[in-house]
Amino acid sequence: MKRYYPWLMALMGMLVLLVSNGLTVTGLTAFDESLLAEFGWSRSELKLRDLLTLVLAGWMAPFLGALIDRIGPRKLVLAGVALLAALYAAYAHVQSLTHLYLIHIGFAAVLVAAGLNVAVIFISQWFHTHRGTAIGIALIGTSLGGMVFPKLGVKLLESMDWRAALLWETAIPVAFLLLAFAFMRSPQALGMTPWGAEKAAAATAAIPEAERHTDLSYTQAMRTRTFWALAVVAMATFFSIIAASSNLFLHMRDLGFEPAQAGNGLGVMFGLAMVGKFAFGLLADIFPPKRVFLLNLALMTAGGFIMATMRVDLIWYALILFGLGWGGLYTMIQLLAVNAFGLSSAGKILGTITLLDATTAGLGVWLAAKISDMTGSYAPAFQLISGLLVLALLVATLVRNERTATA
């Protein structure tokens, strides 16, 4: 059992992201029509909640990134999930936009304490080899959340009002909190070594000391072209990902799809993203990660261009390509950053990238909705997304392993 504990921790990382991302970013989209109908808000007023969450999460990330490096991921995850349960209970009693926005400010803390960076660093601690596969498994959680929770919300709304449905969903973070408290541990706490550590140590010992690759400090990483290339790619793609996924339900309803079909659209996108996260993480352990990275961006760009045509008969093809590319990209940005700079300052490095990409992601949610309010169509928003993805594909060619380059 102990031998395979690292893989159990990869699954734990998956559950962390399933709950935190699924309930804060995607799961709430199923309730959008109910909120708009009851309160009469515009789409941009409603989606401003997500802008607040993602931008504030981004600005918190570097500070909590330093905290990850000091106290470890476990305590942050437990605190974040407990806060999520409390905020979901409060969501069921929303009475105004102000109340809604305050809850989403709290969601920002949840995303930082129990979100992507924490999960990636937690998993990376457990793996010296097969890290790409392990991170891919963990990041499946974000896609599972997008598949499961919108459909769960739609199902609950068939038999109860939205407030009761949100109270039912509060049980999910409570249950996971108990699970994480019982099983989530670091290798040091259990007196275990990471997967592949012995082989990695033997391989390192065989390399002359002058040729060994040391981790870069935060300051050193900030001076490299790879850091800024990854940052630009993350900003452009996360704007596109969150703008598309958060508005997809309403977009498909505008195109004439029934609520269940719109929920299925989210399921397809997130389902293929789930496949992409694992499959491309596995491929990155076999082929050069940069090539896999560029392939992800090419697939996502193709999906974005097809989506921008606004053709009902092509939307499922767009969702397949966009979802596959997005899933692999999500894994590869994290993997390339850890490989390029090492783990010593990973919390601060990934936290700073998150600050930048979360800011643009939040802007994407709100701006796509605002464009729809102003033009009556999401077409200009998807055209903007396509242009940003082309930019990301070009900039991605600049990424390299900085520890090798500076050795």
Secondary structure in CASP SS format (residue, H / E / C, confidence):
PFRMAT SS
TARGET T0000
AUTHOR 0000-0000-0000
METHOD secondary structure of the structure
MODEL  1
M C 1.00
K H 1.00
R H 1.00
Y H 1.00
Y H 1.00
P H 1.00
W H 1.00
L H 1.00
M H 1.00
A H 1.00
L H 1.00
M H 1.00
G H 1.00
M H 1.00
L H 1.00
V H 1.00
L H 1.00
L H 1.00
V H 1.00
S H 1.00
N H 1.00
G H 1.00
L H 1.00
T H 1.00
V H 1.00
T H 1.00
G H 1.00
L H 1.00
T H 1.00
A H 1.00
F H 1.00
D H 1.00
E H 1.00
S H 1.00
L H 1.00
L H 1.00
A H 1.00
E H 1.00
F H 1.00
G C 1.00
W C 1.00
S C 1.00
R H 1.00
S H 1.00
E H 1.00
L H 1.00
K H 1.00
L H 1.00
R H 1.00
D H 1.00
L H 1.00
L H 1.00
T H 1.00
L H 1.00
V H 1.00
L H 1.00
A H 1.00
G H 1.00
W H 1.00
M H 1.00
A H 1.00
P H 1.00
F H 1.00
L H 1.00
G H 1.00
A H 1.00
L H 1.00
I H 1.00
D H 1.00
R H 1.00
I H 1.00
G C 1.00
P H 1.00
R H 1.00
K H 1.00
L H 1.00
V H 1.00
L H 1.00
A H 1.00
G H 1.00
V H 1.00
A H 1.00
L H 1.00
L H 1.00
A H 1.00
A H 1.00
L H 1.00
Y H 1.00
A H 1.00
A H 1.00
Y H 1.00
A C 1.00
H C 1.00
V C 1.00
Q C 1.00
S C 1.00
L H 1.00
T H 1.00
H H 1.00
L H 1.00
Y H 1.00
L H 1.00
I H 1.00
H H 1.00
I H 1.00
G H 1.00
F H 1.00
A H 1.00
A H 1.00
V H 1.00
L H 1.00
V H 1.00
A H 1.00
A C 1.00
G C 1.00
L H 1.00
N H 1.00
V H 1.00
A H 1.00
V H 1.00
I H 1.00
F H 1.00
I H 1.00
S H 1.00
Q H 1.00
W H 1.00
F E 1.00
H C 1.00
T C 1.00
H C 1.00
R H 1.00
G H 1.00
T H 1.00
A H 1.00
I H 1.00
G H 1.00
I H 1.00
A H 1.00
L H 1.00
I H 1.00
G H 1.00
T H 1.00
S H 1.00
L H 1.00
G H 1.00
G H 1.00
M H 1.00
V H 1.00
F H 1.00
P H 1.00
K H 1.00
L H 1.00
G H 1.00
V H 1.00
K H 1.00
L H 1.00
L H 1.00
E C 1.00
S C 1.00
M C 1.00
D C 1.00
W H 1.00
R H 1.00
A H 1.00
A H 1.00
L H 1.00
L H 1.00
W H 1.00
E H 1.00
T C 1.00
A H 1.00
I H 1.00
P H 1.00
V H 1.00
A H 1.00
F H 1.00
L H 1.00
L H 1.00
L H 1.00
A H 1.00
F H 1.00
A H 1.00
F H 1.00
M C 1.00
R C 1.00
S C 1.00
P C 1.00
Q C 1.00
A C 1.00
L C 1.00
G C 1.00
M C 1.00
T C 1.00
P C 1.00
W E 1.00
G C 1.00
A H 1.00
E H 1.00
K H 1.00
A H 1.00
A H 1.00
A H 1.00
A H 1.00
T H 1.00
A H 1.00
A C 1.00
I C 1.00
P C 1.00
E H 1.00
A H 1.00
E H 1.00
R C 1.00
H C 1.00
T C 1.00
D C 1.00
L C 1.00
S C 1.00
Y H 1.00
T H 1.00
Q H 1.00
A H 1.00
M H 1.00
R C 1.00
T C 1.00
R H 1.00
T H 1.00
F H 1.00
W H 1.00
A H 1.00
L H 1.00
A H 1.00
V H 1.00
V H 1.00
A H 1.00
M H 1.00
A H 1.00
T H 1.00
F H 1.00
F H 1.00
S H 1.00
I H 1.00
I H 1.00
A H 1.00
A H 1.00
S H 1.00
S H 1.00
N H 1.00
L H 1.00
F H 1.00
L H 1.00
H H 1.00
M H 1.00
R H 1.00
D H 1.00
L C 1.00
G C 1.00
F C 1.00
E C 1.00
P H 1.00
A H 1.00
Q H 1.00
A H 1.00
G H 1.00
N H 1.00
G H 1.00
L H 1.00
G H 1.00
V H 1.00
M H 1.00
F H 1.00
G H 1.00
L H 1.00
A H 1.00
M H 1.00
V H 1.00
G H 1.00
K H 1.00
F H 1.00
A H 1.00
F H 1.00
G H 1.00
L H 1.00
L H 1.00
A H 1.00
D C 1.00
I C 1.00
F C 1.00
P C 1.00
P H 1.00
K H 1.00
R H 1.00
V H 1.00
F H 1.00
L H 1.00
L H 1.00
N H 1.00
L H 1.00
A H 1.00
L H 1.00
M H 1.00
T H 1.00
A H 1.00
G H 1.00
G H 1.00
F H 1.00
I H 1.00
M H 1.00
A H 1.00
T C 1.00
M C 1.00
R C 1.00
V H 1.00
D H 1.00
L H 1.00
I H 1.00
W H 1.00
Y H 1.00
A H 1.00
L H 1.00
I H 1.00
L H 1.00
F H 1.00
G H 1.00
L H 1.00
G H 1.00
W H 1.00
G H 1.00
G H 1.00
L H 1.00
Y H 1.00
T H 1.00
M H 1.00
I H 1.00
Q H 1.00
L H 1.00
L H 1.00
A H 1.00
V H 1.00
N H 1.00
A H 1.00
F H 1.00
G C 1.00
L C 1.00
S C 1.00
S C 1.00
A H 1.00
G H 1.00
K H 1.00
I H 1.00
L H 1.00
G H 1.00
T H 1.00
I H 1.00
T H 1.00
L H 1.00
L H 1.00
D H 1.00
A H 1.00
T H 1.00
T H 1.00
A H 1.00
G H 1.00
L H 1.00
G H 1.00
V H 1.00
W H 1.00
L H 1.00
A H 1.00
A H 1.00
K H 1.00
I H 1.00
S H 1.00
D H 1.00
M H 1.00
T H 1.00
G C 1.00
S C 1.00
Y C 1.00
A H 1.00
P H 1.00
A H 1.00
F H 1.00
Q H 1.00
L H 1.00
I H 1.00
S H 1.00
G H 1.00
L H 1.00
L H 1.00
V H 1.00
L H 1.00
A H 1.00
L H 1.00
L H 1.00
V H 1.00
A H 1.00
T H 1.00
L H 1.00
V C 1.00
R C 1.00
N C 1.00
E H 1.00
R H 1.00
T H 1.00
A H 1.00
T C 1.00
A C 1.00
END
